[in-house]
Amino acid sequence: MSDPTTAIPVPPAAGKQFFGHPRGLVTCFLVEFFERFTYYGMRTMLLPFLTAATVAENPGFELTGGEAGAVYALFAGGAYLLAIPGGWIADRLIGQRKAIFIGGLLIALGNFFLAIPAGQPLFFTGVFIMVVGIGLLKPNVSTVVGALYEGQPGTRRDAGFSIFYMGINLGAFVGPLLAAGLLGEKVNWRLGFAACGVATLLGTLYFAFSQRYLGNAGLPPQDVTPASRRRTWTIVGCIGLGAALLSVLLFARDNPPSKEQLAIGLFVAQVALAVAFFGFVLMSKELDTAARKRIGVIIVFFFCAVLFWGGFEQQGTTFNTFAFEYTDRSALGSWFEDGQHPGSWYQSANPWFIIIFAPVFAWFWVWLGARNLDPSAPLKMGIGLVLLGVGFLVMYFAAKFVVSTGGKVGPTWLLLAYLFHTFGELCLSPVGLSNVTKLAPQKFVGRMMGTWFLGTAIGNTIAGLVGGHFAEAKVEDMPEIFTKMTLIGAGAGVFILFISRGLRGWIGERK
């Protein structure tokens, strides 16, 4: 592999094209496809593997639901949290290309650790390595895609990102079907983890040997002085050393913290970071009253995002448990020895619905906009949360049926809940990032973007903790749990709808 720091830069537009797009788009498409294949495949297997009996035909670690949920929280919440320094390290030190390559190797290595039939220490070491790898890779692929279209028309750029996001959702769709369902669940969990490692390794190697199509995109920064670079490396080293010392102090004790305590600690740290950052911004003397109001709107949107992702990401915890334990999976059962199709397959529902309905929603917003009926950003946020609540309401009725009959429910309930959650995602998710860039003062845009992803990290941590509670709950308690989720999601959505007019005033919109 040629070192990207020494390669002669070539503008991507001048090189080979792929159906009118830079050839480098294929490189980024495949890297993200394989990374999402791995992430969603591994995420789908995590809880059922951790809770599987050690003496089962397909053995796991026989953890409690709370312990498994805490591990999920540490994995997913940690991965999105480390995406913030991962982007910063690429911007300030090594460039996006090296970050993607190193991150891909770490993700593959982590999965290979998971695939080794050894004890918990090696497994959780692999999980940690994966978290670091995802933090390096995930935020930087999108940055490279954007750089490929630098100086090109916005419509072409939008079309390129649409193709790129298709790769994300295709990977998220295929991973649970193949790695988690057919290999991990039906053959051996360790084989599923190995398949995830091979997938990421293939994507990373393809990226390494196709960098010539990226032109200047993703090269190490040239505008950083040696002194600044040394300071940045010093900061990174101090943070790494501090984290290592903290780990030694925590785990060298006679009573090291439990998995649940670590997950709660992560949640507290994430919230503290968000509060500290927003407090720092609001106290800035450079902001006038109008700017502070816009920051206030971003804080409201941030809170909405935390609530939404805290519910939505229970697909990997609560919904996954419901699919395995309480869903009748006899359809297509003749294809499998145990007479049931994989419970893992339901994790592919959301990306499949995204692939189908994202173009429909994009057309619908344009259609409304042409008639001056396009909902404002606060309205879309509120609608997204209400739809999240509706999805949990569907699960309430499914849980009531399970309790009243003592049996299982058909797949329609889960699929319908996934559909409403997908509709909520399509309303809320695109609004967040676009409004952060629009509302944040120019000086704080980059840091605001990072903090926005912190909201996703907090949501994933919540999803793990709540999902662990659900996995340990008694069957008769499930309707009450889904009732609370319905009230939180829909209630928050109705509140946002109620105050949307005031939020529009703070934004500066008149309609």
C-alpha positions as CSV (number, residue, x, y, z in Angstrom):
1,M,0.0,0.0,0.0
2,S,1.3,3.4,-0.9
3,D,1.6,5.9,2.0
4,P,-1.1,8.6,1.4
5,T,1.2,11.2,2.9
6,T,3.6,10.8,0.1
7,A,1.2,10.1,-2.8
8,I,0.9,12.9,-5.4
9,P,-2.5,14.5,-5.0
10,V,-4.9,14.2,-7.9
11,P,-8.3,15.9,-7.8
12,P,-10.9,13.2,-7.7
13,A,-13.0,14.9,-10.4
14,A,-10.2,14.6,-12.8
15,G,-9.8,10.8,-12.4
16,K,-12.1,8.0,-13.3
17,Q,-15.8,8.4,-12.8
18,F,-18.5,6.1,-11.6
19,F,-21.8,6.9,-13.3
20,G,-21.0,10.6,-13.2
21,H,-19.5,10.4,-9.6
22,P,-15.9,10.3,-8.4
23,R,-14.6,6.8,-8.4
24,G,-13.6,7.3,-4.8
25,L,-17.3,7.2,-3.9
26,V,-17.2,3.4,-4.5
27,T,-14.3,3.1,-2.1
28,C,-16.2,4.9,0.6
29,F,-19.4,3.1,-0.2
30,L,-17.8,-0.3,0.3
31,V,-15.8,0.7,3.4
32,E,-19.0,1.9,5.1
33,F,-21.0,-1.1,3.8
34,F,-18.6,-3.6,5.4
35,E,-18.3,-1.5,8.6
36,R,-22.1,-1.3,9.1
37,F,-22.4,-5.0,8.2
38,T,-20.0,-5.6,11.1
39,Y,-21.5,-3.1,13.6
40,Y,-25.1,-4.2,13.1
41,G,-24.2,-7.9,12.9
42,M,-22.1,-7.8,16.1
43,R,-24.7,-5.6,17.8
44,T,-27.5,-8.0,17.0
45,M,-25.5,-11.0,18.5
46,L,-24.2,-9.2,21.6
47,L,-27.2,-9.6,24.0
48,P,-28.3,-13.1,23.0
49,F,-24.7,-14.3,23.1
50,L,-23.9,-12.8,26.5
51,T,-27.1,-14.2,28.0
52,A,-26.9,-17.7,26.4
53,A,-26.2,-20.5,28.8
54,T,-22.6,-21.7,29.1
55,V,-23.7,-25.3,28.5
56,A,-26.0,-24.6,25.6
57,E,-25.5,-26.1,22.2
58,N,-24.5,-22.6,21.1
59,P,-22.9,-21.4,24.3
60,G,-22.5,-17.9,25.6
61,F,-21.4,-16.3,29.0
62,E,-24.8,-16.7,30.8
63,L,-24.8,-13.1,32.1
64,T,-27.9,-11.6,33.6
65,G,-30.0,-9.3,31.4
66,G,-28.8,-6.3,33.4
67,E,-25.1,-7.3,32.9
68,A,-25.6,-7.9,29.2
69,G,-27.5,-4.6,28.8
70,A,-24.7,-2.8,30.5
71,V,-22.1,-4.3,28.1
72,Y,-24.3,-3.2,25.2
73,A,-24.4,0.3,26.7
74,L,-20.7,0.5,27.1
75,F,-20.2,-0.8,23.5
76,A,-22.7,1.3,21.6
77,G,-22.5,4.4,23.9
78,G,-18.7,4.2,23.9
79,A,-18.4,3.9,20.2
80,Y,-20.4,7.0,19.4
81,L,-18.7,8.9,22.2
82,L,-15.2,8.1,20.8
83,A,-16.3,9.3,17.4
84,I,-15.8,12.8,18.7
85,P,-12.1,12.5,19.4
86,G,-11.8,10.2,16.4
87,G,-12.8,13.0,14.1
88,W,-10.6,15.5,16.0
89,I,-7.5,13.3,15.7
90,A,-8.0,12.9,12.0
91,D,-8.5,16.6,11.5
92,R,-5.5,17.7,13.6
93,L,-3.0,14.9,13.2
94,I,-3.2,11.9,10.9
95,G,-5.9,12.7,8.3
96,Q,-9.0,10.8,7.5
97,R,-7.4,8.1,5.4
98,K,-5.1,6.8,8.1
99,A,-7.9,7.1,10.7
100,I,-10.1,5.0,8.5
101,F,-7.4,2.4,7.8
102,I,-6.3,2.1,11.5
103,G,-9.9,2.0,12.6
104,G,-10.9,-0.7,10.2
105,L,-8.0,-2.9,11.3
106,L,-8.9,-2.4,15.0
107,I,-12.6,-3.3,14.3
108,A,-11.5,-6.5,12.5
109,L,-9.0,-7.4,15.2
110,G,-11.7,-6.8,17.9
111,N,-14.1,-9.1,16.1
112,F,-11.4,-11.8,15.8
113,F,-10.9,-11.6,19.6
114,L,-14.6,-12.1,20.0
115,A,-14.5,-15.1,17.8
116,I,-11.9,-16.9,19.9
117,P,-13.6,-19.4,22.3
118,A,-12.0,-18.0,25.4
119,G,-13.2,-16.4,28.6
120,Q,-14.7,-13.0,29.3
121,P,-11.4,-11.0,29.7
122,L,-10.4,-11.6,26.0
123,F,-13.9,-11.0,24.8
124,F,-14.3,-7.7,26.5
125,T,-10.8,-6.7,25.3
126,G,-12.1,-7.3,21.8
127,V,-15.2,-5.2,22.5
128,F,-12.9,-2.3,23.7
129,I,-10.7,-2.6,20.6
130,M,-13.8,-2.4,18.5
131,V,-15.1,0.7,20.2
132,V,-11.8,2.5,19.6
133,G,-11.8,1.4,15.9
134,I,-15.4,2.5,15.3
135,G,-14.5,5.9,16.9
136,L,-11.7,6.3,14.4
137,L,-13.5,5.1,11.3
138,K,-17.1,6.1,11.6
139,P,-16.9,9.9,11.6
140,N,-14.2,10.1,9.0
141,V,-15.7,8.2,6.0
142,S,-18.4,10.9,5.7
143,T,-15.8,13.6,5.8
144,V,-13.9,12.0,2.9
145,V,-17.1,11.7,0.8
146,G,-17.8,15.4,1.3
147,A,-14.2,16.2,0.2
148,L,-14.7,14.2,-3.0
149,Y,-17.3,16.8,-4.0
150,E,-15.5,19.9,-3.0
151,G,-16.2,22.7,-5.5
152,Q,-18.9,20.7,-7.3
153,P,-22.6,21.5,-7.6
154,G,-24.8,20.9,-4.5
155,T,-27.2,18.6,-6.4
156,R,-24.3,16.3,-7.4
157,R,-23.0,16.3,-3.9
158,D,-26.5,15.4,-2.5
159,A,-26.8,12.6,-5.0
160,G,-23.4,11.2,-4.0
161,F,-24.4,11.2,-0.3
162,S,-27.6,9.5,-1.2
163,I,-25.6,6.7,-2.8
164,F,-23.3,6.6,0.2
165,Y,-26.1,6.3,2.7
166,M,-27.5,3.5,0.6
167,G,-24.3,1.6,1.4
168,I,-24.8,2.3,5.1
169,N,-28.3,0.8,5.1
170,L,-27.4,-2.1,2.8
171,G,-24.6,-3.1,5.3
172,A,-27.0,-2.7,8.2
173,F,-29.6,-4.8,6.4
174,V,-27.2,-7.7,5.4
175,G,-25.2,-7.9,8.6
176,P,-28.0,-9.2,10.8
177,L,-29.3,-11.6,8.1
178,L,-26.0,-13.3,7.4
179,A,-23.5,-12.8,10.2
180,A,-25.9,-12.7,13.1
181,G,-28.8,-14.9,11.8
182,L,-27.5,-17.6,9.5
183,L,-24.0,-18.0,11.0
184,G,-24.1,-16.7,14.6
185,E,-27.5,-17.7,15.8
186,K,-28.0,-20.9,13.7
187,V,-24.4,-22.3,13.7
188,N,-22.2,-20.7,16.4
189,W,-22.0,-17.2,17.8
190,R,-18.2,-17.2,17.5
191,L,-18.5,-17.9,13.8
192,G,-20.8,-14.9,13.4
193,F,-18.2,-12.7,15.1
194,A,-15.5,-14.1,12.8
195,A,-17.6,-13.3,9.8
196,C,-17.9,-9.7,11.0
197,G,-14.1,-9.5,11.3
198,V,-13.6,-10.9,7.8
199,A,-16.1,-8.4,6.4
200,T,-14.4,-5.4,8.0
201,L,-10.9,-6.7,7.0
202,L,-12.1,-7.0,3.3
203,G,-13.5,-3.4,3.4
204,T,-10.3,-2.1,5.0
205,L,-8.0,-3.8,2.5
206,Y,-10.1,-2.6,-0.4
207,F,-9.8,0.9,1.0
208,A,-6.0,0.6,1.3
209,F,-5.5,-0.5,-2.3
210,S,-8.0,2.0,-3.9
211,Q,-6.8,5.3,-2.3
212,R,-5.6,6.5,-5.6
213,Y,-9.2,7.3,-6.5
214,L,-9.6,9.7,-3.5
215,G,-7.4,12.5,-4.9
216,N,-6.7,15.0,-2.1
217,A,-9.5,13.8,0.1
218,G,-8.5,12.6,3.5
219,L,-4.8,13.5,3.4
220,P,-3.1,14.6,6.7
221,P,-3.7,18.3,7.4
222,Q,-1.2,20.7,5.9
223,D,-2.2,23.8,7.9
224,V,-1.2,22.5,11.3
225,T,2.1,23.8,12.6
226,P,4.7,21.4,14.1
227,A,4.2,23.0,17.5
228,S,0.4,22.6,17.3
229,R,0.9,19.0,16.2
230,R,3.1,18.3,19.2
231,R,0.6,19.9,21.6
232,T,-2.2,17.8,20.1
233,W,-0.2,14.6,20.4
234,T,0.6,15.6,24.0
235,I,-3.1,16.0,24.8
236,V,-3.9,12.7,23.2
237,G,-1.1,11.0,25.1
238,C,-2.2,12.5,28.4
239,I,-5.8,11.5,27.9
240,G,-4.7,7.9,26.9
241,L,-2.4,7.7,29.9
242,G,-5.1,9.1,32.2
243,A,-7.6,6.5,30.9
244,A,-5.1,3.7,31.5
245,L,-4.3,4.8,35.0
246,L,-8.0,5.1,35.8
247,S,-8.6,1.6,34.5
248,V,-5.8,0.2,36.7
249,L,-7.1,2.0,39.8
250,L,-10.7,0.8,39.2
251,F,-9.9,-2.9,38.4
252,A,-6.9,-3.4,40.8
253,R,-9.3,-3.0,43.8
254,D,-10.6,-6.0,45.7
255,N,-14.1,-5.0,44.6
256,P,-13.9,-3.7,41.1
257,P,-17.0,-1.9,39.7
258,S,-19.7,-4.1,38.1
259,K,-20.7,-3.8,34.5
260,E,-23.8,-1.9,35.5
261,Q,-21.8,0.6,37.5
262,L,-19.4,1.1,34.6
263,A,-22.4,1.8,32.2
264,I,-24.0,4.2,34.7
265,G,-20.6,5.9,35.1
266,L,-20.4,6.3,31.3
267,F,-23.9,7.8,31.2
268,V,-23.0,10.3,34.0
269,A,-19.8,11.3,32.2
270,Q,-21.6,11.8,28.9
271,V,-24.3,14.0,30.5
272,A,-21.7,15.9,32.4
273,L,-19.8,16.6,29.1
274,A,-22.9,17.8,27.4
275,V,-23.9,20.1,30.3
276,A,-20.4,21.5,30.6
277,F,-20.1,22.3,26.9
278,F,-23.5,23.9,26.6
279,G,-22.8,25.9,29.7
280,F,-19.5,27.0,28.3
281,V,-21.1,28.2,25.1
282,L,-24.0,30.0,26.8
283,M,-21.5,31.9,29.0
284,S,-19.5,33.1,26.0
285,K,-19.3,36.9,26.0
286,E,-19.3,36.8,22.2
287,L,-22.9,35.8,22.0
288,D,-25.8,38.3,21.8
289,T,-29.4,37.5,22.9
290,A,-30.4,36.2,19.5
291,A,-27.5,33.8,19.4
292,R,-28.2,32.5,22.9
293,K,-31.8,31.8,21.9
294,R,-30.6,29.8,18.9
295,I,-28.3,27.9,21.2
296,G,-31.3,27.3,23.4
297,V,-33.2,25.7,20.5
298,I,-30.2,23.5,19.8
299,I,-30.3,22.3,23.4
300,V,-34.0,21.5,23.0
301,F,-33.2,19.6,19.8
302,F,-30.3,17.8,21.7
303,F,-32.7,16.7,24.4
304,C,-35.1,15.4,21.7
305,A,-32.3,13.5,20.1
306,V,-31.3,11.9,23.4
307,L,-34.9,10.8,24.1
308,F,-35.4,9.5,20.5
309,W,-32.2,7.5,20.2
310,G,-32.7,6.2,23.7
311,G,-35.9,4.7,22.5
312,F,-35.0,3.9,18.9
313,E,-31.8,2.1,19.7
314,Q,-33.6,-0.4,21.9
315,Q,-34.0,-2.3,18.6
316,G,-30.7,-3.9,19.6
317,T,-31.8,-4.6,23.2
318,T,-35.5,-4.6,24.1
319,F,-36.8,-5.4,20.6
320,N,-34.1,-8.0,20.2
321,T,-35.1,-9.8,23.4
322,F,-38.8,-9.7,22.3
323,A,-38.0,-11.2,19.0
324,F,-36.1,-14.1,20.5
325,E,-38.4,-14.8,23.5
326,Y,-41.9,-13.7,22.6
327,T,-42.3,-13.8,18.8
328,D,-43.6,-16.8,16.9
329,R,-40.8,-17.5,14.3
330,S,-42.3,-20.6,12.7
331,A,-42.7,-18.8,9.3
332,L,-40.0,-20.3,7.0
333,G,-39.3,-22.7,9.9
334,S,-39.0,-25.6,7.5
335,W,-35.7,-24.1,6.3
336,F,-34.1,-24.6,9.8
337,E,-33.6,-27.6,12.0
338,D,-35.2,-26.1,15.0
339,G,-38.3,-25.0,13.0
340,Q,-37.8,-21.3,13.6
341,H,-36.3,-18.5,11.5
342,P,-33.6,-16.5,13.2
343,G,-34.7,-13.9,15.7
344,S,-31.7,-11.8,14.5
345,W,-33.5,-11.2,11.2
346,Y,-35.8,-8.6,12.7
347,Q,-32.8,-6.3,13.1
348,S,-32.8,-5.9,9.3
349,A,-36.3,-4.4,9.3
350,N,-35.3,-0.8,10.0
351,P,-32.6,-0.5,7.3
352,W,-34.9,-2.2,4.8
353,F,-37.7,0.3,5.6
354,I,-35.1,3.2,5.3
355,I,-34.1,2.0,1.9
356,I,-37.8,1.8,0.8
357,F,-39.2,5.0,2.5
358,A,-36.3,7.5,2.5
359,P,-37.0,8.5,-1.1
360,V,-40.7,8.7,-0.4
361,F,-40.1,11.1,2.6
362,A,-37.6,13.1,0.6
363,W,-40.2,13.6,-2.2
364,F,-42.9,14.3,0.3
365,W,-41.0,17.1,2.0
366,V,-40.2,18.7,-1.4
367,W,-43.9,18.3,-2.4
368,L,-45.0,20.1,0.8
369,G,-42.3,22.8,0.4
370,A,-43.5,23.6,-3.1
371,R,-46.9,24.4,-1.5
372,N,-45.4,26.3,1.4
373,L,-46.6,23.5,3.8
374,D,-43.2,22.0,4.8
375,P,-43.3,21.5,8.6
376,S,-40.8,23.5,10.6
377,A,-37.8,21.9,12.2
378,P,-39.5,21.8,15.7
379,L,-42.6,20.3,14.2
380,K,-40.6,17.5,12.6
381,M,-38.8,16.9,15.9
382,G,-42.1,16.6,17.7
383,I,-43.7,14.4,15.0
384,G,-40.6,12.1,15.2
385,L,-41.0,11.6,18.9
386,V,-44.7,11.0,18.7
387,L,-44.1,8.3,16.1
388,L,-41.5,6.8,18.5
389,G,-44.2,6.6,21.1
390,V,-46.7,5.1,18.6
391,G,-44.2,2.3,17.9
392,F,-44.0,1.5,21.6
393,L,-47.8,1.6,21.8
394,V,-47.8,-1.2,19.3
395,M,-45.5,-3.2,21.5
396,Y,-47.7,-2.5,24.5
397,F,-50.6,-4.3,22.7
398,A,-48.2,-7.1,21.7
399,A,-47.1,-7.5,25.3
400,K,-50.7,-7.5,26.5
401,F,-51.4,-10.4,24.1
402,V,-48.4,-12.3,25.4
403,V,-49.5,-11.9,29.0
404,S,-53.2,-12.7,28.4
405,T,-52.5,-15.9,26.3
406,G,-49.2,-17.1,27.7
407,G,-48.1,-17.7,24.2
408,K,-46.2,-15.8,21.5
409,V,-47.3,-13.1,19.0
410,G,-46.9,-13.0,15.3
411,P,-44.0,-11.1,13.6
412,T,-46.4,-8.3,12.4
413,W,-46.3,-6.6,15.8
414,L,-42.5,-6.1,15.8
415,L,-42.4,-5.1,12.1
416,L,-45.2,-2.5,12.6
417,A,-43.3,-1.1,15.6
418,Y,-40.1,-0.9,13.5
419,L,-42.1,0.8,10.7
420,F,-43.3,3.6,13.0
421,H,-39.8,4.0,14.5
422,T,-38.4,4.3,11.0
423,F,-40.9,7.0,10.1
424,G,-39.9,8.8,13.3
425,E,-36.3,8.6,12.3
426,L,-37.0,10.0,8.8
427,C,-38.7,12.9,10.4
428,L,-36.2,13.7,13.2
429,S,-32.8,12.5,12.1
430,P,-32.2,14.8,9.1
431,V,-33.4,17.8,10.9
432,G,-30.9,17.6,13.7
433,L,-27.6,18.0,11.9
434,S,-28.8,20.5,9.3
435,N,-30.2,22.8,12.0
436,V,-27.1,22.5,14.2
437,T,-25.0,23.8,11.3
438,K,-27.6,26.5,10.6
439,L,-28.2,27.7,14.1
440,A,-24.8,27.4,15.8
441,P,-22.5,30.5,15.8
442,Q,-19.7,30.0,13.3
443,K,-17.1,29.8,16.0
444,F,-18.8,26.8,17.6
445,V,-20.1,24.8,14.6
446,G,-17.5,22.1,14.7
447,R,-17.8,21.5,18.4
448,M,-21.6,21.7,18.2
449,M,-21.5,18.9,15.6
450,G,-19.4,16.8,17.9
451,T,-21.8,17.4,20.8
452,W,-24.7,16.5,18.6
453,F,-23.2,13.0,18.2
454,L,-22.7,13.0,22.0
455,G,-26.5,12.9,22.1
456,T,-26.5,9.8,20.0
457,A,-24.0,8.3,22.4
458,I,-26.2,9.1,25.4
459,G,-29.2,7.6,23.7
460,N,-27.3,4.3,23.0
461,T,-26.2,4.1,26.6
462,I,-29.8,4.6,27.8
463,A,-30.9,1.9,25.3
464,G,-28.5,-0.6,26.8
465,L,-29.4,0.1,30.4
466,V,-33.2,0.1,29.7
467,G,-32.8,-3.0,27.5
468,G,-31.0,-4.8,30.4
469,H,-33.9,-4.0,32.7
470,F,-36.4,-5.4,30.1
471,A,-34.4,-8.6,29.7
472,E,-34.7,-9.2,33.4
473,A,-38.4,-8.2,33.8
474,K,-41.2,-10.6,34.4
475,V,-43.6,-11.3,31.5
476,E,-46.5,-9.6,33.3
477,D,-44.4,-6.4,33.7
478,M,-43.8,-5.9,30.0
479,P,-47.0,-4.0,29.3
480,E,-46.2,-1.5,32.0
481,I,-42.6,-1.1,30.6
482,F,-43.9,-0.3,27.1
483,T,-46.6,2.0,28.6
484,K,-43.8,4.1,30.2
485,M,-41.9,4.2,26.9
486,T,-45.0,5.2,25.0
487,L,-45.8,8.1,27.5
488,I,-42.2,9.3,27.5
489,G,-41.8,9.3,23.7
490,A,-45.3,10.6,22.7
491,G,-45.5,12.9,25.7
492,A,-42.2,14.6,24.8
493,G,-43.3,14.8,21.2
494,V,-46.6,16.5,22.1
495,F,-44.7,19.0,24.3
496,I,-42.4,19.9,21.5
497,L,-45.4,20.4,19.2
498,F,-47.0,22.6,21.8
499,I,-43.9,24.9,22.1
500,S,-43.0,24.7,18.4
501,R,-44.3,28.2,17.7
502,G,-42.1,29.7,20.4
503,L,-39.1,27.7,19.1
504,R,-39.7,29.0,15.6
505,G,-39.6,32.5,17.0
506,W,-36.2,31.9,18.7
507,I,-34.9,30.5,15.4
508,G,-36.2,33.5,13.5
509,E,-38.8,31.8,11.4
510,R,-42.1,33.7,11.0
511,K,-44.3,30.9,9.7
